[in-house]
Amino acid sequence: MDVLKQYLPLCWLKNNPLELPRSVDFFKQNLLFYFVVEYFMQANMTDDPIEAFTEVGIATVLMLMFMGAMLFLNRTLYAYVQVTTAIIFCANIIALFVVPVLIWLTVSEDPLSYYFLALLLFWDYAVVAHIIKQVLSINLFASLILSLFYFIVTYFGAFALGQVL
């Protein structure tokens, strides 16, 4: 519970992920939760559960590889567990809000649900940009560009590879 309290301020764009504790168990728990929630959301968007599983698996691997490559090129690979846990943990917290909004969107297609979804996606983007900015010690514009690249590689890359397979 103590580790959870230390990672939670990252979701509010506070703290530096490099100052957080390194916990492989917490990383594994968050990775499993991330996969399950992403699978749930993806399975609701497609008719084929195998396709959803494949696409979420590809997206997860691409996310882990992107973070590893980014940290390797920055020579901060020692922080892989902390940084990847920070990204996944914040995505999990945001997903706790996204799932009900997606259900609301699916059931009613109310325009307000689309606005909430856009707001939550922007929050996710801002959190990733904040984490990248803190880890790489770069300016805000560069971190926004890298986070955009992160989302393109992770989600659009998984969609493209899923279509090929």
Disulfide bonds with the S-S distance in Angstrom:
none
